[in-house]
Amino acid sequence: MGMPNLYFCQPHAKNQGMLRAVLSVNECEQVVSKHSVTFFGENFPSLSDSRSGPGDFAVLKFAAEETSGSWRQGFYRLDSDLAELNDVLRDLKR
C-alpha cells in the first residue's frame, strides 16, 4: 500500500513543491487535525494558479490506492505556516 506525500511549496522562492514527508493515513489525520485543509483537485497546484495564492503552503497528495475514509484521490492544500507544519511532523509518533 502506498503512502500519501506532503510537499512544501514556496512561491516567493519559485519552489513548485519539495517533497517534505511520506506519511501514513493516520499521520495525515494528525497533521490535518491541527491545520486546515482544502481539496485542490486532480492536479498539483501551479505557482501561476490564482487559487494557490502568493504565500507558502503545503500540499498532500493521495494516489488512488492511498484513499480511505474522507480522503479522495488528488491534492489537498494546507494553509499553514511551514515552520508550524515542521513542528507537527517532528512530533508525530513513529
N, C-alpha and C positions, 0 to 999 in steps of 0.2 A: 504494500500500500504506500502511495506517495505521501508527501507531507507538504502543507502549504508553505509558500515562501513569503518573506517580508522584505520589501525593498525600501530604501530611503531615497527620496527624490529631493534635490536641491536646485530649483530653477535658477537662482542667482549665480550658481557655480556651473551652470549648463550641465548638471548631472541628471541625466534622464532617469536613472534608477540603479542603485548599487545594492546587490543582494546583501542583506544585513543578518538574516536568520532563516533557518529552516525549522519550522515549528510543528508540533503535533496539533491536532484539532483542539485538544484540551488546553494547550498553551495559548492558542489563538483566543479561546474563550477568556482566559485570564487576562490577556492583553486588552481585549475589547471591553472587558468589564470596567476598565479604568480610563478608556479613551473612546470617543465617539467614532463610529464607522459608518460609511455610506457606500452602497453598491455603486460602482462606477460603470460597469458594463463588461462586455466580452473582450475589449481591447485595453492594453496597458495605456494609462493616461499619457498624453503627449504634453511636453512643455508648452507647445503652441495652442493647446486646447484651453479655451477660456474657463472651462469647468475646473481645471486644476489650480487656477489662481497663482499669484506670484510667490507665496510663502512656501517654506519647506513642508513636506508632508511624507507620509509613509503609505505604501501600497501592499495589501495582502493579495496573493494570487492563489486561487483554488482551481486546480485541474478537476476534470470530471470525476476521477477516481478518489478525490480527496473530499468531496462534498458529503455532508451529513447534517441532519437536523435542519437548522435555519440557514446554513451556508449553501450557496449555489455556485455553480461554475462561473468563474470570472474574476474581476478585480474589485477590490474594496479600498477606498481611500480612508486613511486615518488622519484626521485633522488634529494633530497634536505636536507639541514641541518634541523634536527628535531626541533631545537630551533626556526628557522625561520617559520616552519610549525605551531608551537605552537603560534607564534605571529599572523599568519594569522587566526588561529582558534579563538583566543581571540577577534580578530577584526571583526569577522563575525557578521552581523546584524541579530538579532533574532526577 
